[in-house]
Amino acid sequence: MAVYGGPRVFRDGKTVQFLITGRGKAEIDLKKRKAADGSDTMAPKTIIDKIWENHLVHREEGKPDLLYIDLHLVHEVTSPQAFEGLRMNGRKVRRPDLTFATVDHNVATTKGRVSKDPVSKKQMSTLEKNCQEFGIPLAGINHPDQGIVHVIGPELGLTQPGKTIVCGDSHTSTHGAFGAIAFGIGTSEVEHVLATQTLWQKRPKTMQIKINGKLGPGVTAKDLILAIIAKFGIGVGTGHIVEYTGEAIRNLSMEERMTVCNMSIEAGARAGLISPDETTISFLRGRKYAPKEDFEEKAAYWLSLASDEGAVYDKTLEMDAAEIEPQVTWGTNPSMCLPVSEKLPDPAEINDPGERQAVEKALQYMGLEPGMKITDIPVQHVFIGSCTNSRLADLRAAAEIVKGRHVREGVRALIVPGSQSVKAQAEEEGLDKIFTEAGFEWRESGCSMCLAMNDDIVPAGERCASTSNRNFEGRQGTGARTHLVSPEMAAAAAIYGKFVDVRKLGQTVPAR
């Protein structure tokens, strides 16, 4: 059912009266729906095309499309100016019921949760005031639903297949694991969505990345996405939304799918997604904000969201899962990544001047020598957390490596659950005791050491094995050196004080 009318959206001085759709109605048959661009609606379409068309409010040739947004997630860092813009222009939030806020980037993860930084405190208190004023639900610092925005969206059932989802954070692509089009937006766009529940967006191209076969023992979704980026580059997805397909993808749990979609941005993509299946449905059933009485009807609709046979993508890439090993980044972008069994590159052996210079610069910043074995690289810090790898399955996997062992002397190791719910469940299972008895610090939920915006920072010149998503210069602190790895690889690095191949620990690495 479509609802006509709604707000008037202003762009370039033009007033547009638009059609609101995209409410996730199960009765919408996307294959029969008339395409706004006049194309043949019976032609095979990708899931990306279907969701985009179902949310199209207005289209003009040569201009961005106007999309309806189903879910807007808000946090303390990118929202203050957006709310102030509403206030200055006398506007209200169009759909508070489709908006959900939490604090995550700046929160202290130590006991008591008191941040040392006055700016962080101000941003968190400002979000609380803004949510009260504009009627937006907030999972605040002491709320049981608080956590990293890209962890709590799925675990609360706010994230659902077929939705358009935005947040003022680049790793919003995480939610694409559920078969949603989800992407990060800037502060001015945050204001636009708050005011109108719509967003102007240039329609991206479509890409399929097909992963054939099965991942081997000790190889995780984190290794998979790092291997994709290492093979195809950080710019391969530029201007595209990526659909991940293939046997290896279908075999992943929802937590693992979120890891893959989370790092689509590091491949340059606008977003990444995986079409829904029974794994998706099972995950969502019974969640706090998931449909209740009509769940089965919704589930049937969700399962219909798939790319048609014969659908054409603008670009298709393939990779064999069996070739992937546990990965470790060695440089200053995620494509500077190698299997744990390899040695670091030697700039003298690189012919391309630009590439050679980039490798030289990265090795210098990271304090590494050409030809050094990955397994000879020492670490002083280990961080298991972030929106990439802080879910219950990640903590369970790390605990299996840690059990019966102890953190190496001279290594500081943090476990930061992605949400208060994850923390509570982990404690029910006794995972916190496994970690603390092994010498890890057990923290409260938050973004923590993923980025240098809170109290958890890696000192200059020191090295961190991190389950986060970015290894840029200074990402974890000025002069900090970041190596991206899976939770299993990070846990092993904490025990041995250097990178080791988790497949060779003298015990079978449990399957996820």
C-alpha positions as CSV (number, residue, x, y, z in Angstrom):
1,M,0.0,0.0,0.0
2,A,1.4,3.4,-1.0
3,V,0.8,6.6,0.9
4,Y,0.6,9.8,-1.2
5,G,1.5,13.2,0.1
6,G,3.9,13.6,3.0
7,P,6.5,16.3,3.3
8,R,7.7,18.5,0.4
9,V,11.3,17.9,-0.3
10,F,13.3,20.9,-1.6
11,R,16.2,20.5,-3.9
12,D,17.7,23.2,-6.2
13,G,14.7,25.4,-5.4
14,K,12.3,22.8,-6.8
15,T,9.4,21.4,-4.8
16,V,8.7,17.7,-5.2
17,Q,5.5,16.1,-3.9
18,F,6.4,12.4,-3.5
19,L,5.1,8.9,-3.1
20,I,6.1,7.2,0.1
21,T,6.8,3.5,-0.2
22,G,9.5,1.3,1.2
23,R,7.6,0.4,4.4
24,G,8.6,-3.3,4.0
25,K,5.1,-4.3,3.0
26,A,4.9,-8.0,2.2
27,E,2.2,-7.6,-0.5
28,I,4.5,-5.6,-2.8
29,D,5.5,-7.8,-5.7
30,L,8.8,-6.3,-6.9
31,K,8.9,-8.3,-10.1
32,K,5.6,-6.9,-11.3
33,R,6.1,-3.3,-10.0
34,K,6.5,-0.8,-12.8
35,A,10.0,0.5,-12.9
36,A,10.3,4.3,-12.5
37,D,12.8,4.5,-15.3
38,G,10.5,2.8,-17.7
39,S,12.6,-0.3,-18.1
40,D,11.2,-3.8,-18.7
41,T,9.9,-4.9,-15.3
42,M,10.0,-8.5,-16.3
43,A,13.7,-8.4,-17.1
44,P,15.9,-10.2,-14.6
45,K,16.9,-7.9,-11.8
46,T,19.5,-8.0,-9.0
47,I,18.4,-7.7,-5.4
48,I,20.1,-4.3,-5.4
49,D,17.9,-3.2,-8.3
50,K,14.7,-4.5,-6.6
51,I,15.3,-2.8,-3.2
52,W,16.4,0.5,-4.9
53,E,13.3,0.6,-7.1
54,N,11.0,-0.2,-4.2
55,H,12.3,2.9,-2.4
56,L,12.4,5.3,-5.3
57,V,10.4,8.4,-4.5
58,H,11.5,10.6,-7.4
59,R,13.8,10.4,-10.4
60,E,15.0,12.9,-12.9
61,E,17.4,12.2,-15.7
62,G,20.9,13.3,-14.9
63,K,20.2,13.9,-11.3
64,P,20.4,11.8,-8.1
65,D,17.4,9.6,-7.1
66,L,15.3,10.5,-4.1
67,L,15.1,7.4,-1.9
68,Y,12.8,6.7,1.1
69,I,14.7,5.6,4.1
70,D,13.3,2.8,6.3
71,L,15.7,3.0,9.3
72,H,18.0,5.8,10.5
73,L,20.5,4.9,13.1
74,V,22.1,7.8,15.0
75,H,25.1,8.2,17.4
76,E,26.8,11.0,19.3
77,V,29.5,12.0,16.9
78,T,27.9,12.9,13.6
79,S,24.5,14.0,14.8
80,P,24.9,17.3,16.9
81,Q,25.1,19.6,13.9
82,A,22.2,17.8,12.2
83,F,19.9,18.4,15.2
84,E,21.0,22.0,15.5
85,G,20.1,22.5,11.8
86,L,16.6,21.2,12.5
87,R,16.3,23.5,15.5
88,M,17.5,26.6,13.5
89,N,15.0,26.0,10.8
90,G,12.1,25.1,13.1
91,R,11.8,21.5,11.8
92,K,10.8,18.4,13.5
93,V,12.0,14.8,13.0
94,R,9.8,13.4,10.3
95,R,9.7,9.8,11.6
96,P,11.0,9.3,15.1
97,D,9.6,5.8,15.0
98,L,12.0,5.0,12.2
99,T,15.0,6.5,14.0
100,F,17.1,4.9,16.8
101,A,20.0,6.3,18.7
102,T,22.8,5.1,20.9
103,V,26.2,6.2,22.2
104,D,29.2,4.1,21.1
105,H,32.1,6.0,19.6
106,N,33.2,8.0,22.6
107,V,32.0,5.9,25.5
108,A,34.4,4.8,28.2
109,T,34.6,1.0,28.3
110,T,36.1,0.8,31.8
111,K,34.1,0.1,35.0
112,G,32.0,3.2,35.8
113,R,32.0,4.3,32.2
114,V,33.3,7.8,33.0
115,S,35.1,9.4,30.1
116,K,38.2,11.5,30.7
117,D,37.6,13.6,27.6
118,P,35.3,16.7,28.1
119,V,34.4,16.7,24.4
120,S,33.2,13.1,24.5
121,K,31.1,13.9,27.6
122,K,29.6,16.9,25.8
123,Q,28.7,14.8,22.7
124,M,27.0,12.1,24.7
125,S,25.0,14.5,26.9
126,T,24.0,16.5,23.8
127,L,22.7,13.4,22.1
128,E,20.6,12.6,25.2
129,K,19.1,16.1,25.1
130,N,18.5,16.0,21.4
131,C,16.7,12.7,21.6
132,Q,14.5,13.9,24.4
133,E,13.6,17.1,22.5
134,F,12.8,15.4,19.2
135,G,11.2,12.2,20.6
136,I,13.8,9.7,19.4
137,P,14.4,6.4,21.2
138,L,17.9,6.3,22.8
139,A,19.9,3.4,24.2
140,G,22.0,5.6,26.5
141,I,25.1,4.8,28.4
142,N,23.4,2.8,31.2
143,H,20.6,1.3,29.0
144,P,20.7,-2.5,28.5
145,D,20.3,-2.1,24.8
146,Q,23.4,0.2,24.5
147,G,26.2,-0.9,22.2
148,I,27.9,-0.3,18.9
149,V,25.3,0.9,16.5
150,H,26.1,-1.7,13.9
151,V,25.9,-4.5,16.6
152,I,22.7,-3.4,18.3
153,G,20.7,-2.8,15.1
154,P,20.8,-6.4,14.1
155,E,20.5,-7.9,17.6
156,L,17.4,-5.8,18.4
157,G,15.8,-6.8,15.1
158,L,15.7,-3.2,13.8
159,T,17.8,-4.4,10.8
160,Q,15.6,-6.3,8.4
161,P,15.8,-7.6,4.8
162,G,14.6,-5.3,2.0
163,K,15.1,-2.1,4.1
164,T,17.1,1.0,3.2
165,I,19.3,1.8,6.2
166,V,21.5,4.8,6.8
167,C,23.7,6.1,9.6
168,G,26.3,8.8,10.0
169,D,29.1,6.1,10.0
170,S,30.9,4.5,7.1
171,H,30.5,1.0,8.3
172,T,26.7,1.0,8.0
173,S,27.2,-1.5,5.3
174,T,27.3,-4.1,8.1
175,H,23.5,-4.3,7.9
176,G,23.6,-5.4,4.3
177,A,24.3,-8.9,5.7
178,F,20.5,-9.1,6.1
179,G,19.7,-8.3,2.5
180,A,19.3,-4.5,3.1
181,I,20.8,-1.6,1.2
182,A,22.7,0.1,4.0
183,F,25.3,2.9,3.7
184,G,27.0,5.7,5.7
185,I,26.0,9.3,5.2
186,G,27.5,12.7,6.2
187,T,26.1,15.1,8.8
188,S,24.2,17.3,6.3
189,E,22.6,14.1,5.0
190,V,21.8,13.0,8.6
191,E,19.8,16.3,8.9
192,H,18.0,15.7,5.6
193,V,16.9,12.2,6.7
194,L,15.8,13.5,10.1
195,A,13.7,16.2,8.4
196,T,12.2,14.3,5.5
197,Q,12.9,10.5,5.9
198,T,14.4,10.6,2.4
199,L,17.8,11.0,0.8
200,W,19.2,12.1,-2.6
201,Q,21.5,9.4,-3.9
202,K,23.2,8.7,-7.2
203,R,22.3,5.2,-8.2
204,P,25.4,3.0,-7.8
205,K,26.5,0.3,-10.2
206,T,26.1,-3.3,-9.2
207,M,28.8,-5.8,-8.5
208,Q,28.8,-9.5,-7.7
209,I,31.7,-11.1,-5.8
210,K,31.2,-14.8,-5.9
211,I,33.2,-17.0,-3.4
212,N,33.3,-20.6,-4.6
213,G,33.9,-23.6,-2.4
214,K,34.4,-23.8,1.3
215,L,36.7,-22.0,3.8
216,G,39.3,-24.3,5.4
217,P,39.8,-24.9,9.1
218,G,40.9,-21.9,11.0
219,V,39.9,-19.5,8.2
220,T,37.2,-17.1,9.0
221,A,34.9,-14.5,7.4
222,K,37.5,-11.8,8.5
223,D,40.2,-13.7,6.5
224,L,37.8,-13.9,3.6
225,I,37.1,-10.2,3.3
226,L,40.7,-9.3,3.9
227,A,41.7,-11.7,1.2
228,I,39.2,-10.1,-1.2
229,I,40.6,-6.7,-0.5
230,A,44.2,-7.9,-0.8
231,K,43.5,-9.6,-4.2
232,F,41.2,-7.0,-5.9
233,G,42.3,-3.7,-4.2
234,I,40.8,-1.0,-2.0
235,G,39.3,0.7,-5.1
236,V,37.6,-2.3,-6.7
237,G,34.2,-1.5,-5.4
238,T,34.2,2.3,-6.1
239,G,30.8,3.4,-7.2
240,H,29.2,0.0,-6.7
241,I,27.0,-1.9,-4.3
242,V,28.4,-5.4,-3.9
243,E,26.3,-8.5,-3.6
244,Y,28.3,-11.4,-2.1
245,T,27.3,-14.8,-3.4
246,G,28.6,-18.4,-3.6
247,E,28.8,-21.5,-1.4
248,A,31.3,-20.0,1.0
249,I,29.0,-17.0,1.7
250,R,25.9,-19.2,2.2
251,N,27.8,-21.3,4.7
252,L,28.5,-18.2,6.9
253,S,26.6,-17.5,10.1
254,M,24.8,-14.1,10.3
255,E,27.7,-12.8,12.5
256,E,30.2,-13.8,9.9
257,R,28.1,-12.2,7.1
258,M,28.1,-9.0,9.0
259,T,31.9,-9.1,9.2
260,V,32.1,-9.4,5.4
261,C,29.6,-6.7,4.7
262,N,31.1,-4.4,7.3
263,M,34.4,-4.2,5.4
264,S,32.9,-3.7,1.9
265,I,33.8,0.0,2.5
266,E,37.5,-0.9,2.7
267,A,37.1,-2.3,-0.8
268,G,35.8,1.1,-1.9
269,A,32.1,0.0,-2.3
270,R,29.2,2.1,-1.3
271,A,27.6,-0.9,0.4
272,G,27.6,-4.6,0.4
273,L,24.8,-7.1,0.9
274,I,23.9,-10.8,1.0
275,S,20.4,-12.0,0.0
276,P,18.3,-13.3,2.8
277,D,17.8,-17.1,3.5
278,E,16.7,-19.3,6.3
279,T,19.9,-18.4,8.3
280,T,18.6,-14.8,8.2
281,I,15.1,-15.7,9.2
282,S,16.3,-17.8,12.1
283,F,18.5,-15.0,13.4
284,L,15.6,-12.4,13.3
285,R,12.9,-14.6,14.8
286,G,12.0,-13.4,18.3
287,R,14.2,-10.3,18.2
288,K,12.9,-7.3,20.2
289,Y,11.8,-5.1,17.3
290,A,11.3,-7.9,14.7
291,P,7.7,-8.4,13.4
292,K,5.6,-10.4,15.8
293,E,2.1,-11.5,14.7
294,D,2.9,-11.3,11.0
295,F,6.5,-12.7,11.2
296,E,5.8,-15.6,8.9
297,E,4.3,-13.3,6.3
298,K,7.3,-11.0,6.5
299,A,9.7,-14.0,6.3
300,A,8.0,-15.2,3.1
301,Y,8.5,-11.7,1.6
302,W,12.1,-11.6,2.8
303,L,12.9,-14.9,1.2
304,S,11.6,-13.5,-2.1
305,L,14.3,-10.9,-2.1
306,A,16.9,-12.5,-4.3
307,S,18.6,-11.7,-7.6
308,D,16.8,-13.2,-10.5
309,E,18.5,-15.9,-12.5
310,G,20.1,-14.2,-15.5
311,A,20.4,-10.8,-13.7
312,V,23.2,-8.8,-15.1
313,Y,25.8,-7.0,-12.9
314,D,28.0,-4.2,-14.0
315,K,31.0,-6.2,-12.7
316,T,31.5,-9.8,-11.5
317,L,34.5,-11.1,-9.6
318,E,35.2,-14.7,-8.4
319,M,37.5,-16.2,-5.8
320,D,38.1,-19.8,-4.6
321,A,37.6,-20.1,-0.8
322,A,40.0,-23.0,-0.5
323,E,42.9,-20.7,-1.5
324,I,42.3,-18.4,1.5
325,E,44.6,-18.7,4.6
326,P,44.5,-16.7,7.9
327,Q,45.3,-13.1,7.0
328,V,47.4,-10.4,8.6
329,T,47.6,-6.8,7.3
330,W,51.2,-5.5,7.4
331,G,50.9,-2.0,6.0
332,T,48.7,1.1,6.2
333,N,45.6,0.2,4.2
334,P,43.6,-3.0,4.3
335,S,44.9,-4.2,0.9
336,M,48.4,-4.4,2.3
337,C,47.6,-7.9,3.6
338,L,49.2,-11.3,3.4
339,P,48.6,-14.9,4.5
340,V,50.2,-15.6,7.8
341,S,52.6,-18.0,6.1
342,E,54.1,-15.3,3.9
343,K,57.0,-12.8,4.1
344,L,56.8,-9.0,3.8
345,P,57.3,-7.6,0.4
346,D,60.7,-6.2,-0.7
347,P,60.4,-2.8,-2.4
348,A,63.6,-3.6,-4.4
349,E,61.6,-6.3,-6.2
350,I,58.7,-4.0,-7.2
351,N,59.0,-2.5,-10.7
352,D,56.2,0.0,-10.5
353,P,57.6,3.3,-9.0
354,G,54.3,4.3,-7.3
355,E,53.7,0.9,-5.7
356,R,57.3,0.7,-4.6
357,Q,57.2,4.0,-2.9
358,A,53.9,3.1,-1.2
359,V,55.4,-0.1,0.2
360,E,58.6,1.7,1.3
361,K,56.5,4.3,3.2
362,A,54.2,1.7,4.8
363,L,57.2,-0.5,6.0
364,Q,58.8,2.6,7.5
365,Y,55.7,3.7,9.3
366,M,55.1,0.2,10.6
367,G,58.7,-0.3,11.7
368,L,59.1,-3.4,9.6
369,E,61.9,-4.8,7.5
370,P,61.5,-6.1,3.9
371,G,61.3,-9.9,3.7
372,M,60.4,-10.3,7.4
373,K,58.2,-13.3,8.2
374,I,54.7,-12.4,9.3
375,T,55.2,-14.8,12.2
376,D,58.2,-12.8,13.4
377,I,56.2,-9.6,13.9
378,P,55.8,-8.9,17.7
379,V,52.8,-7.2,19.2
380,Q,52.4,-5.1,22.4
381,H,48.6,-4.7,22.3
382,V,45.7,-6.9,21.3
383,F,42.2,-5.6,20.7
384,I,39.2,-7.9,20.2
385,G,36.1,-5.8,19.5
386,S,34.7,-3.2,17.0
387,C,31.6,-3.4,14.8
388,T,33.6,-5.9,12.7
389,N,34.2,-8.6,15.3
390,S,32.7,-8.0,18.7
391,R,29.7,-10.3,18.6
392,L,29.1,-13.3,20.8
393,A,30.3,-15.8,18.1
394,D,33.6,-13.8,17.8
395,L,34.1,-13.9,21.6
396,R,33.4,-17.6,21.7
397,A,35.9,-18.3,19.0
398,A,38.6,-16.2,20.7
399,A,37.9,-17.9,24.0
400,E,38.5,-21.3,22.5
401,I,42.0,-20.2,21.5
402,V,42.6,-18.6,24.9
403,K,41.3,-21.4,27.2
404,G,44.1,-22.9,29.3
405,R,46.6,-20.4,28.1
406,H,47.9,-17.0,29.3
407,V,48.6,-13.6,27.7
408,R,52.3,-13.2,27.0
409,E,54.2,-10.9,29.4
410,G,54.5,-7.4,28.0
411,V,51.2,-7.7,26.0
412,R,48.1,-5.7,26.9
413,A,45.0,-7.4,25.7
414,L,41.4,-6.0,25.7
415,I,38.1,-7.8,25.1
416,V,35.4,-5.2,24.3
417,P,31.9,-6.7,23.7
418,G,29.9,-5.0,21.0
419,S,26.9,-4.5,23.1
420,Q,25.7,-4.8,26.7
421,S,23.6,-7.7,25.5
422,V,26.6,-9.5,24.1
423,K,28.5,-8.8,27.3
424,A,25.7,-10.2,29.4
425,Q,25.4,-13.4,27.3
426,A,29.1,-13.9,27.3
427,E,29.2,-13.6,31.1
428,E,26.3,-16.1,31.4
429,E,28.5,-18.6,29.4
430,G,31.6,-17.8,31.5
431,L,33.6,-16.3,28.7
432,D,34.6,-13.4,30.8
433,K,36.3,-15.7,33.3
434,I,38.2,-17.5,30.5
435,F,39.5,-14.2,29.3
436,T,40.3,-12.6,32.7
437,E,42.0,-15.8,34.0
438,A,44.2,-15.7,30.9
439,G,45.2,-12.1,31.6
440,F,42.8,-10.2,29.3
441,E,40.9,-7.0,30.3
442,W,37.2,-7.5,30.2
443,R,35.4,-4.3,29.3
444,E,32.0,-2.6,28.8
445,S,30.6,-2.2,25.3
446,G,31.7,0.5,22.9
447,C,33.9,1.2,19.9
448,S,36.9,1.4,22.1
449,M,40.4,0.9,20.5
450,C,39.0,0.7,16.9
451,L,39.6,4.5,16.6
452,A,41.4,7.2,18.6
453,M,38.2,9.0,19.8
454,N,38.0,7.7,23.3
455,D,40.2,6.7,26.2
456,D,41.4,3.4,24.6
457,I,44.5,4.3,22.6
458,V,47.6,2.5,21.3
459,P,50.7,4.5,22.2
460,A,53.0,5.8,19.4
461,G,55.4,3.3,18.0
462,E,53.6,0.3,19.5
463,R,51.9,-2.4,17.6
464,C,48.4,-3.8,17.9
465,A,46.8,-7.0,16.6
466,S,43.2,-5.7,16.1
467,T,39.9,-7.2,15.0
468,S,38.7,-3.8,13.7
469,N,38.4,-2.7,10.1
470,R,41.0,0.1,9.4
471,N,44.8,0.2,9.7
472,F,45.5,3.7,8.5
473,E,48.3,5.7,10.0
474,G,47.1,7.0,13.4
475,R,43.8,5.1,13.4
476,Q,44.3,3.7,16.9
477,G,46.3,6.7,18.1
478,T,49.1,9.0,16.9
479,G,51.9,6.8,15.6
480,A,50.1,3.6,16.5
481,R,50.8,0.6,14.3
482,T,47.7,-1.5,13.5
483,H,47.5,-5.1,12.1
484,L,44.0,-6.3,11.2
485,V,43.2,-10.0,11.9
486,S,40.4,-12.3,12.9
487,P,39.4,-12.8,16.6
488,E,41.2,-16.2,16.5
489,M,44.4,-14.7,15.2
490,A,44.2,-11.8,17.7
491,A,43.7,-14.2,20.6
492,A,46.7,-16.3,19.5
493,A,48.8,-13.2,19.1
494,A,48.0,-12.2,22.7
495,I,49.2,-15.6,23.9
496,Y,52.4,-15.8,22.0
497,G,53.3,-12.1,21.8
498,K,53.5,-12.3,18.0
499,F,51.5,-13.5,15.0
500,V,51.1,-17.3,14.8
501,D,49.2,-19.5,12.4
502,V,46.1,-20.6,14.4
503,R,46.0,-23.8,12.4
504,K,49.3,-24.9,14.0
505,L,48.6,-24.4,17.7
506,G,48.7,-28.0,18.6
507,Q,45.0,-28.3,18.8
508,T,42.2,-28.3,16.2
509,V,40.8,-24.8,15.8
510,P,37.0,-25.2,16.3
511,A,34.7,-24.5,13.4
512,R,32.5,-21.4,13.9
